[in-house]
């Protein structure tokens, strides 16, 4: 399993089952209210706007982020520096 090959600090940051379940639940609420979408693009646009609205409510910082970021930089330096 690739997930287990990452250091403990990275696994703690990316293993956020409760946060993912919460996001999925909020996205389901958005799509449940409108049963028929005219196109696939309209679904993507609706979910994109919903995610933007949902993330504005997030206020808690990610726990142990500095430790994980140090490991991300070592492992994915070329990707992080592109940002």
Helices and strands as residue ranges (DSSP letters): G 2-5, H 8-14, H 17-33, H 40-56, H 65-75, H 77-82
